[in-house]
Amino acid sequence: MTGRKSLAAIAVLAGSLAFTPARAETVTDFYKGKTIRVVTGAGVGGSYAVYAQLASRHLGRFIPGSPTVVMQSMPGVSGP
C-alpha cells in the first residue's frame, strides 16, 4: 500500500514540474550585442548599394537592443 502512495506522489510531482511556465528572452535581449549583416547583390557604386548603405546605417536604431548593422556588397550574387 505504501508503494502505491509513493508512486502516486512521484507522479503528481512529475506532473507539476511538467507544467512550469516557459520563460522566453525579450526581443531586446535577443538582439543586444549582435551583428546583423545586410547583403546586397549589386556593385558598390550602384543605386541599390547606396540604398542598402543608407538603410543599414539607420536600421540598428529601430531594432530593439540596437544591434550593429553591417552592409556587405557581393556583386553578381543575385542582384538586379
trRosetta pair geometry for C-beta under 8 A, 3 or more apart (Angstrom, degrees):
i j d omega theta_ij theta_ji phi_ij phi_ji
1 4 6.0 -54 -158 31 36 109
1 5 6.8 33 149 -17 66 105
2 5 5.5 -52 -149 36 41 113
2 6 6.3 36 155 -16 70 105
3 6 6.1 -57 -147 39 29 105
3 7 6.2 31 153 -19 64 110
4 7 5.6 -55 -145 39 31 113
4 8 6.2 33 154 -20 65 106
5 8 5.7 -53 -147 36 30 111
5 9 6.4 31 152 -20 64 105
6 9 5.5 -49 -145 36 35 113
6 10 6.4 37 153 -20 64 103
7 10 5.8 -52 -148 36 31 111
7 11 6.4 33 152 -20 63 106
8 11 5.6 -53 -147 36 32 113
8 12 6.4 32 154 -19 65 104
9 12 5.8 -52 -147 36 32 110
9 13 6.3 32 153 -18 64 107
10 13 5.7 -55 -146 39 31 112
10 14 6.2 30 156 -17 66 107
11 14 5.8 -54 -143 39 29 109
11 15 6.2 30 155 -19 63 109
12 15 5.7 -56 -146 38 29 112
12 16 6.4 27 156 -18 64 106
13 16 5.9 -56 -147 36 29 107
13 17 6.5 26 155 -16 63 107
14 17 5.9 -57 -148 37 32 110
14 18 6.5 37 153 -28 64 105
15 18 5.7 -52 -150 27 33 115
15 19 7.1 12 160 -5 62 108
16 19 6.4 -69 -154 42 33 100
17 20 6.2 -18 -164 -24 45 111
25 29 4.3 -109 177 87 110 130
25 30 5.6 136 106 -59 116 81
26 29 4.8 96 55 8 78 100
26 30 7.0 -137 97 -9 43 88
26 64 7.6 -87 142 134 99 142
27 30 5.5 -53 -149 32 34 116
27 31 6.5 11 163 -1 68 109
27 64 4.6 75 110 67 106 135
27 65 6.9 -135 131 -19 66 114
28 31 6.7 -70 -146 46 25 93
28 32 6.0 39 158 -43 65 109
28 64 4.3 -84 -81 155 72 109
28 65 4.4 158 -157 -64 51 85
29 32 5.8 -45 -139 15 29 119
29 65 6.9 -135 -20 -95 10 125
30 34 7.6 -23 143 -8 57 143
30 65 6.7 -124 67 -38 57 161
31 34 5.4 -101 -157 39 47 119
31 36 7.9 -11 -145 -45 104 113
31 63 5.6 -135 -179 143 166 112
31 64 6.1 125 42 89 132 65
31 65 3.3 148 82 67 94 142
31 66 7.5 137 122 38 112 24
31 67 4.5 -96 176 -43 96 114
32 65 3.9 -115 -59 -155 64 106
32 66 7.5 38 -112 50 64 68
32 67 7.3 -129 -94 -77 15 75
33 65 7.7 -74 8 173 55 111
33 67 7.5 -36 56 -116 19 76
34 65 7.4 30 27 129 97 134
34 67 4.6 -32 74 -127 79 123
34 68 7.4 -152 104 33 39 78
35 67 6.3 178 -96 172 21 104
35 68 4.6 -28 -109 74 77 102
35 69 7.5 160 -162 -89 62 23
35 70 5.9 12 -177 -3 110 114
36 59 7.3 -99 84 113 138 128
36 60 7.4 179 36 -89 117 85
36 63 7.4 86 -16 20 151 171
36 67 5.2 88 -13 110 100 133
36 68 7.2 175 24 87 67 48
36 69 4.9 -20 68 -109 100 73
36 70 7.3 170 83 24 48 69
37 69 8.0 166 -87 -158 20 55
37 70 5.3 -24 -110 70 66 97
37 72 5.7 0 -171 2 103 122
38 52 5.7 176 137 -173 124 101
38 55 6.9 172 -148 95 164 105
38 56 4.4 -136 29 -87 146 120
38 59 7.3 122 -54 20 137 158
38 69 6.3 30 -16 -179 111 99
38 70 7.0 -176 23 88 75 43
38 71 4.9 -28 70 -108 106 66
38 72 6.9 160 79 22 50 70
39 72 5.0 -23 -104 73 70 100
39 73 7.9 152 -156 -97 56 18
39 74 5.8 2 -169 8 102 119
39 77 7.4 -39 158 67 116 162
40 48 5.8 167 -171 134 127 101
40 49 5.5 163 101 -100 151 64
40 52 4.2 -103 -56 -46 139 169
40 71 7.0 4 -2 -170 110 96
40 72 7.5 170 22 85 68 49
40 73 5.5 -25 66 -113 96 65
40 74 7.1 162 79 31 43 70
40 79 7.1 53 161 -103 70 106
41 48 7.8 -26 63 122 63 147
41 74 5.9 -35 -110 81 53 85
41 75 6.9 94 175 -129 49 27
41 76 7.0 -130 -174 54 88 15
41 77 4.2 -121 -120 60 97 90
41 78 4.6 -119 -92 63 158 51
41 79 3.0 -160 113 -61 99 79
41 80 7.4 150 87 -6 106 56
42 46 4.3 -104 162 69 121 141
42 47 7.8 -66 160 60 161 50
42 48 3.8 119 -3 71 159 123
42 49 4.9 -135 93 -43 108 87
42 52 7.6 166 44 -3 112 133
42 73 7.0 -67 79 -147 58 99
42 75 6.4 -6 158 -108 20 74
42 79 4.5 138 -68 -143 59 139
42 80 6.4 11 -83 19 107 97
43 46 4.7 103 60 -16 83 110
43 49 6.3 -85 94 -27 42 140
43 73 6.9 49 -169 177 22 130
43 75 4.5 36 -85 -101 63 128
44 49 5.4 176 -150 172 25 166
44 73 5.0 133 -83 96 72 175
44 75 7.5 -68 -22 -50 67 117
45 49 6.8 48 33 58 11 139
46 49 4.9 98 61 8 78 102
46 50 7.1 -138 103 -6 43 88
47 50 5.5 -51 -148 34 38 114
47 51 6.4 37 154 -17 68 103
48 51 5.8 -55 -150 38 32 109
48 52 6.3 32 152 -19 65 107
48 79 6.8 154 79 -154 161 110
48 80 6.3 172 -49 -4 150 124
49 52 5.5 -53 -145 38 33 112
49 53 6.3 36 154 -21 65 104
49 73 5.5 18 -124 -107 120 124
50 53 5.7 -52 -148 35 31 112
50 54 6.4 32 152 -19 63 106
51 54 5.6 -53 -147 37 32 113
51 55 6.3 28 156 -16 65 107
52 55 5.8 -55 -144 40 31 108
52 56 6.0 25 159 -15 66 111
52 71 5.5 132 135 -143 99 123
52 73 7.7 139 82 -86 144 83
53 56 6.0 -57 -138 41 27 106
53 57 6.2 35 158 -29 62 107
53 71 5.3 -140 -100 52 60 177
54 57 5.9 -53 -150 26 26 115
54 58 7.1 -8 163 8 59 109
55 58 6.7 -82 -155 49 28 89
55 59 5.6 43 157 -51 71 111
56 59 5.5 -39 -127 12 31 122
56 69 4.6 -163 -167 138 78 116
56 70 7.0 -26 179 122 133 8
56 71 4.0 170 48 -62 165 102
57 69 7.5 -139 -70 85 13 120
57 71 7.8 -28 -46 -26 68 127
58 61 5.9 -47 -173 25 62 115
58 62 7.2 44 143 -11 79 108
59 62 6.2 -74 -161 40 41 103
59 63 6.6 28 153 -17 76 110
59 69 4.8 104 70 -86 109 170
60 63 6.1 -61 -144 35 35 106
60 66 5.5 60 160 -163 92 62
60 67 5.6 -128 -133 73 94 54
60 68 6.3 3 -111 -120 145 19
60 69 4.4 -146 -51 -8 100 107
61 66 6.5 13 -107 -118 38 92
63 66 6.9 145 77 -90 78 26
63 67 5.8 -34 93 22 134 96
74 77 4.2 33 119 -28 114 133
75 79 6.8 -30 -145 -13 50 147
76 79 6.8 -41 -66 15 14 112
